[in-house]
């Protein structure tokens, strides 16, 4: 079976696995009362989301990993980089799951992992691909033929980069379908970049994640039947950054993940402005809440944000091809 066919197969298998496992897992969550507790300072209309099952990221990640392993084995491309990416994916999922379980156990959204503990786990997990790439001598950042070798600074960059992207996707996961829909588009762009550069192993994993995230949208679209929780958002952000690091297109995520970047920047701007001037730039951050308070519906925000990601991802793919 050719590589291109296997890439599509991994996507479809992950999609089907997510749909099938989602039904069973959501039923399990309802029976065990593993449900979401809404932040007190969230927009008022979010109160109705309380009681929705969470930790849905479990069946996204496991479906994507199983589909990836099957396709990689069939393609005889179960390489060390592929294994490192999959391990990173799973470790981020476990970190997020630990955070979600803490919230469920104490019945409070802020009762998960302490911020410093969560950051420590993210840094520790990010070290795996960062050290591998450094030891393999790929300590450069490049756009097309223009490359800058940052040598021993690279592992520091990679760890901060992966932690930042993971948190960015986590911040984006605040509306039904928002993080999942933007992940589908961003990971599809990553799949194309991996194919262009001959990273067949990474392309298969990216494609599987596209399928799994798309399958999750069936349950997560408004009104959501399940939330991915930190279990999903931290893992998907970790995977996105891990594939960019291993595929050596780190800087392109600024375009592909434009919405994730803007969500993070809105929080930084809001916090900085309030601390320095006592005034807020946005009605609420992350920025999707600002648009909510401006009267936009959740569906409108998700549609517009996804369209922005689609446009910028297309630009990234086209520029990448031109500069390749």
Secondary structure, DSSP 8 states (H G I E B T S, - for coil): --HHHHHHHHHHHHHHHHHHHHHHHHHHHHHHT-B----TTS-GGGGGGTT-B--THHHHHHHHHHHHHHHHHHTT---HHHHHHHHHHHHHHHHHHHHHHHHHHHT-TT-SS-HHHHHHHHHHHHHHHHHHHHHTT--EEEETTEEEE-GGGHHHHHHHHHHHHHHHHHHHTTSTTHHHHHHHHHHHHHHHHHHHTT-HHHHHHHHHHHHHHHHHHHHHSSS-SB--HHHHHHHHHHHHHHHHHHHT-GGGHHHHTHHHHHHHHHHHHHHHHHHHHS--SSSSSSHHHHHHHTT--HHHHHHHHHHHHHHHHHHHHHHHHHH-
